[in-house]
Amino acid sequence: MATFYQLPRDPVMLLSFVNTQLRDKYHSFDDFIKATQADREAVTSTLSSIDYVYDSDLNQFV
C-alpha cells in the first residue's frame, strides 16, 4: 500500500524532507517515488532550482 505525503512546497524544506526519507526509509529515489506516489518531475525540478541533483551512490540529493 502506498503512503501519501503532502510534500513541502519550499525547495529547502523539500530537500530536507526527501533526503531524510531517503536516509531513513528508502534504498533509492525510485523506491521513494513508488511508495509515496510523488511526482518525480516536480520533485527533481524543484530541487534542481536550488542546484541539487540526485546522487544514486549516496542515495541523496546533493
N, CA, C and O atoms as a GROMACS GRO file, in nm:
protein
  248
    1MET      N    1   0.083  -0.118   0.000
    1MET     CA    2   0.000   0.000   0.000
    1MET      C    3   0.088   0.125   0.000
    1MET      O    4   0.183   0.134   0.078
    2ALA      N    5   0.059   0.218  -0.085
    2ALA     CA    6   0.138   0.340  -0.097
    2ALA      C    7   0.106   0.436   0.017
    2ALA      O    8  -0.006   0.441   0.068
    3THR      N    9   0.207   0.512   0.054
    3THR     CA   10   0.192   0.614   0.155
    3THR      C   11   0.182   0.748   0.085
    3THR      O   12   0.262   0.778  -0.004
    4PHE      N   13   0.085   0.830   0.123
    4PHE     CA   14   0.071   0.961   0.063
    4PHE      C   15   0.129   1.065   0.157
    4PHE      O   16   0.096   1.070   0.275
    5TYR      N   17   0.216   1.148   0.103
    5TYR     CA   18   0.272   1.258   0.178
    5TYR      C   19   0.235   1.388   0.108
    5TYR      O   20   0.234   1.396  -0.014
    6GLN      N   21   0.204   1.489   0.187
    6GLN     CA   22   0.191   1.624   0.133
    6GLN      C   23   0.332   1.680   0.135
    6GLN      O   24   0.385   1.715   0.240
    7LEU      N   25   0.393   1.688   0.019
    7LEU     CA   26   0.532   1.732   0.012
    7LEU      C   27   0.542   1.882   0.033
    7LEU      O   28   0.456   1.958  -0.013
    8PRO      N   29   0.647   1.925   0.102
    8PRO     CA   30   0.668   2.068   0.120
    8PRO      C   31   0.685   2.138  -0.014
    8PRO      O   32   0.742   2.082  -0.108
    9ARG      N   33   0.636   2.259  -0.025
    9ARG     CA   34   0.649   2.336  -0.148
    9ARG      C   35   0.779   2.416  -0.151
    9ARG      O   36   0.835   2.441  -0.258
   10ASP      N   37   0.827   2.454  -0.034
   10ASP     CA   38   0.952   2.528  -0.027
   10ASP      C   39   1.067   2.434  -0.065
   10ASP      O   40   1.079   2.325  -0.010
   11PRO      N   41   1.152   2.475  -0.159
   11PRO     CA   42   1.260   2.386  -0.206
   11PRO      C   43   1.354   2.337  -0.096
   11PRO      O   44   1.394   2.220  -0.098
   12VAL      N   45   1.390   2.421  -0.003
   12VAL     CA   46   1.482   2.380   0.104
   12VAL      C   47   1.414   2.281   0.198
   12VAL      O   48   1.476   2.184   0.243
   13MET      N   49   1.288   2.306   0.228
   13MET     CA   50   1.214   2.211   0.312
   13MET      C   51   1.195   2.078   0.240
   13MET      O   52   1.204   1.972   0.301
   14LEU      N   53   1.168   2.085   0.110
   14LEU     CA   54   1.154   1.963   0.030
   14LEU      C   55   1.284   1.884   0.030
   14LEU      O   56   1.283   1.762   0.046
   15LEU      N   57   1.395   1.953   0.013
   15LEU     CA   58   1.526   1.888   0.016
   15LEU      C   59   1.546   1.814   0.147
   15LEU      O   60   1.586   1.697   0.148
   16SER      N   61   1.519   1.881   0.256
   16SER     CA   62   1.535   1.820   0.388
   16SER      C   63   1.444   1.698   0.404
   16SER      O   64   1.488   1.593   0.450
   17PHE      N   65   1.319   1.713   0.364
   17PHE     CA   66   1.223   1.604   0.378
   17PHE      C   67   1.265   1.483   0.294
   17PHE      O   68   1.269   1.370   0.344
   18VAL      N   69   1.295   1.506   0.167
   18VAL     CA   70   1.329   1.394   0.077
   18VAL      C   71   1.457   1.326   0.123
   18VAL      O   72   1.462   1.203   0.129
   19ASN      N   73   1.560   1.402   0.156
   19ASN     CA   74   1.685   1.339   0.199
   19ASN      C   75   1.667   1.261   0.329
   19ASN      O   76   1.730   1.157   0.348
   20THR      N   77   1.584   1.311   0.418
   20THR     CA   78   1.556   1.236   0.541
   20THR      C   79   1.485   1.105   0.511
   20THR      O   80   1.518   1.001   0.567
   21GLN      N   81   1.386   1.112   0.421
   21GLN     CA   82   1.315   0.990   0.382
   21GLN      C   83   1.410   0.890   0.316
   21GLN      O   84   1.404   0.770   0.343
   22LEU      N   85   1.497   0.940   0.230
   22LEU     CA   86   1.592   0.852   0.162
   22LEU      C   87   1.688   0.789   0.263
   22LEU      O   88   1.722   0.671   0.252
   23ARG      N   89   1.730   0.865   0.359
   23ARG     CA   90   1.822   0.812   0.460
   23ARG      C   91   1.754   0.709   0.550
   23ARG      O   92   1.812   0.605   0.582
   24ASP      N   93   1.630   0.739   0.592
   24ASP     CA   94   1.565   0.657   0.694
   24ASP      C   95   1.479   0.543   0.642
   24ASP      O   96   1.462   0.442   0.711
   25LYS      N   97   1.424   0.556   0.520
   25LYS     CA   98   1.324   0.459   0.476
   25LYS      C   99   1.349   0.393   0.341
   25LYS      O  100   1.310   0.278   0.322
   26TYR      N  101   1.410   0.462   0.250
   26TYR     CA  102   1.413   0.414   0.111
   26TYR      C  103   1.555   0.392   0.061
   26TYR      O  104   1.645   0.471   0.089
   27HIS      N  105   1.572   0.285  -0.013
   27HIS     CA  106   1.703   0.249  -0.067
   27HIS      C  107   1.736   0.324  -0.194
   27HIS      O  108   1.851   0.321  -0.240
   28SER      N  109   1.638   0.390  -0.253
   28SER     CA  110   1.662   0.466  -0.376
   28SER      C  111   1.553   0.571  -0.394
   28SER      O  112   1.448   0.565  -0.330
   29PHE      N  113   1.580   0.665  -0.482
   29PHE     CA  114   1.479   0.766  -0.516
   29PHE      C  115   1.360   0.700  -0.584
   29PHE      O  116   1.246   0.740  -0.564
   30ASP      N  117   1.386   0.598  -0.665
   30ASP     CA  118   1.277   0.523  -0.728
   30ASP      C  119   1.184   0.462  -0.624
   30ASP      O  120   1.062   0.468  -0.637
   31ASP      N  121   1.243   0.405  -0.519
   31ASP     CA  122   1.162   0.347  -0.411
   31ASP      C  123   1.077   0.455  -0.343
   31ASP      O  124   0.960   0.432  -0.312
   32PHE      N  125   1.136   0.571  -0.320
   32PHE     CA  126   1.064   0.683  -0.259
   32PHE      C  127   0.946   0.724  -0.346
   32PHE      O  128   0.835   0.741  -0.296
   33ILE      N  129   0.970   0.741  -0.476
   33ILE     CA  130   0.865   0.783  -0.569
   33ILE      C  131   0.753   0.679  -0.573
   33ILE      O  132   0.635   0.714  -0.568
   34LYS      N  133   0.790   0.554  -0.582
   34LYS     CA  134   0.691   0.447  -0.589
   34LYS      C  135   0.606   0.442  -0.461
   34LYS      O  136   0.484   0.430  -0.468
   35ALA      N  137   0.670   0.450  -0.347
   35ALA     CA  138   0.598   0.437  -0.220
   35ALA      C  139   0.512   0.558  -0.189
   35ALA      O  140   0.403   0.544  -0.132
   36THR      N  141   0.558   0.676  -0.225
   36THR     CA  142   0.485   0.798  -0.190
   36THR      C  143   0.395   0.848  -0.301
   36THR      O  144   0.311   0.936  -0.280
   37GLN      N  145   0.411   0.793  -0.420
   37GLN     CA  146   0.338   0.836  -0.538
   37GLN      C  147   0.361   0.985  -0.566
   37GLN      O  148   0.273   1.054  -0.617
   38ALA      N  149   0.480   1.031  -0.531
   38ALA     CA  150   0.517   1.171  -0.557
   38ALA      C  151   0.542   1.189  -0.707
   38ALA      O  152   0.572   1.093  -0.778
   39ASP      N  153   0.530   1.311  -0.752
   39ASP     CA  154   0.555   1.346  -0.891
   39ASP      C  155   0.707   1.363  -0.909
   39ASP      O  156   0.764   1.464  -0.866
   40ARG      N  157   0.770   1.265  -0.972
   40ARG     CA  158   0.915   1.265  -0.989
   40ARG      C  159   0.965   1.396  -1.052
   40ARG      O  160   1.061   1.456  -1.004
   41GLU      N  161   0.899   1.439  -1.158
   41GLU     CA  162   0.941   1.560  -1.229
   41GLU      C  163   0.929   1.683  -1.140
   41GLU      O  164   1.017   1.769  -1.142
   42ALA      N  165   0.823   1.691  -1.064
   42ALA     CA  166   0.805   1.806  -0.975
   42ALA      C  167   0.914   1.810  -0.867
   42ALA      O  168   0.968   1.916  -0.837
   43VAL      N  169   0.944   1.695  -0.810
   43VAL     CA  170   1.048   1.690  -0.706
   43VAL      C  171   1.184   1.726  -0.765
   43VAL      O  172   1.253   1.812  -0.711
   44THR      N  173   1.222   1.661  -0.873
   44THR     CA  174   1.354   1.686  -0.931
   44THR      C  175   1.366   1.829  -0.984
   44THR      O  176   1.472   1.891  -0.972
   45SER      N  177   1.259   1.881  -1.041
   45SER     CA  178   1.260   2.017  -1.092
   45SER      C  179   1.274   2.118  -0.979
   45SER      O  180   1.353   2.213  -0.988
   46THR      N  181   1.199   2.098  -0.872
   46THR     CA  182   1.206   2.189  -0.758
   46THR      C  183   1.345   2.187  -0.696
   46THR      O  184   1.400   2.292  -0.662
   47LEU      N  185   1.402   2.068  -0.681
   47LEU     CA  186   1.534   2.060  -0.619
   47LEU      C  187   1.644   2.109  -0.712
   47LEU      O  188   1.745   2.162  -0.665
   48SER      N  189   1.627   2.091  -0.841
   48SER     CA  190   1.727   2.145  -0.933
   48SER      C  191   1.724   2.297  -0.936
   48SER      O  192   1.823   2.360  -0.971
   49SER      N  193   1.611   2.356  -0.899
   49SER     CA  194   1.601   2.502  -0.895
   49SER      C  195   1.692   2.562  -0.787
   49SER      O  196   1.725   2.680  -0.792
   50ILE      N  197   1.733   2.480  -0.690
   50ILE     CA  198   1.830   2.524  -0.589
   50ILE      C  199   1.961   2.446  -0.605
   50ILE      O  200   2.039   2.432  -0.511
   51ASP      N  201   1.982   2.396  -0.727
   51ASP     CA  202   2.110   2.332  -0.765
   51ASP      C  203   2.138   2.200  -0.695
   51ASP      O  204   2.254   2.170  -0.664
   52TYR      N  205   2.035   2.121  -0.669
   52TYR     CA  206   2.052   1.988  -0.613
   52TYR      C  207   2.007   1.884  -0.714
   52TYR      O  208   1.905   1.900  -0.780
   53VAL      N  209   2.086   1.778  -0.724
   53VAL     CA  210   2.052   1.665  -0.811
   53VAL      C  211   2.069   1.536  -0.730
   53VAL      O  212   2.144   1.531  -0.632
   54TYR      N  213   1.999   1.433  -0.774
   54TYR     CA  214   2.006   1.305  -0.703
   54TYR      C  215   2.135   1.234  -0.736
   54TYR      O  216   2.173   1.222  -0.852
   55ASP      N  217   2.203   1.186  -0.633
   55ASP     CA  218   2.324   1.105  -0.647
   55ASP      C  219   2.290   0.964  -0.599
   55ASP      O  220   2.271   0.941  -0.480
   56SER      N  221   2.281   0.870  -0.693
   56SER     CA  222   2.237   0.735  -0.658
   56SER      C  223   2.341   0.663  -0.570
   56SER      O  224   2.304   0.577  -0.490
   57ASP      N  225   2.468   0.696  -0.583
   57ASP     CA  226   2.570   0.633  -0.498
   57ASP      C  227   2.553   0.673  -0.351
   57ASP      O  228   2.573   0.591  -0.261
   58LEU      N  229   2.517   0.798  -0.329
   58LEU     CA  230   2.495   0.846  -0.193
   58LEU      C  231   2.350   0.830  -0.147
   58LEU      O  232   2.321   0.840  -0.028
   59ASN      N  233   2.261   0.806  -0.243
   59ASN     CA  234   2.117   0.799  -0.217
   59ASN      C  235   2.068   0.925  -0.147
   59ASN      O  236   2.000   0.920  -0.044
   60GLN      N  237   2.104   1.037  -0.206
   60GLN     CA  238   2.055   1.165  -0.155
   60GLN      C  239   2.071   1.271  -0.263
   60GLN      O  240   2.141   1.252  -0.362
   61PHE      N  241   2.004   1.382  -0.242
   61PHE     CA  242   2.021   1.497  -0.330
   61PHE      C  243   2.136   1.578  -0.278
   61PHE      O  244   2.142   1.612  -0.160
   62VAL      N  245   2.229   1.608  -0.367
   62VAL     CA  246   2.350   1.682  -0.330
   62VAL      C  247   2.370   1.800  -0.422
   62VAL      O  248   2.466   1.875  -0.406
   0.00000   0.00000   0.00000
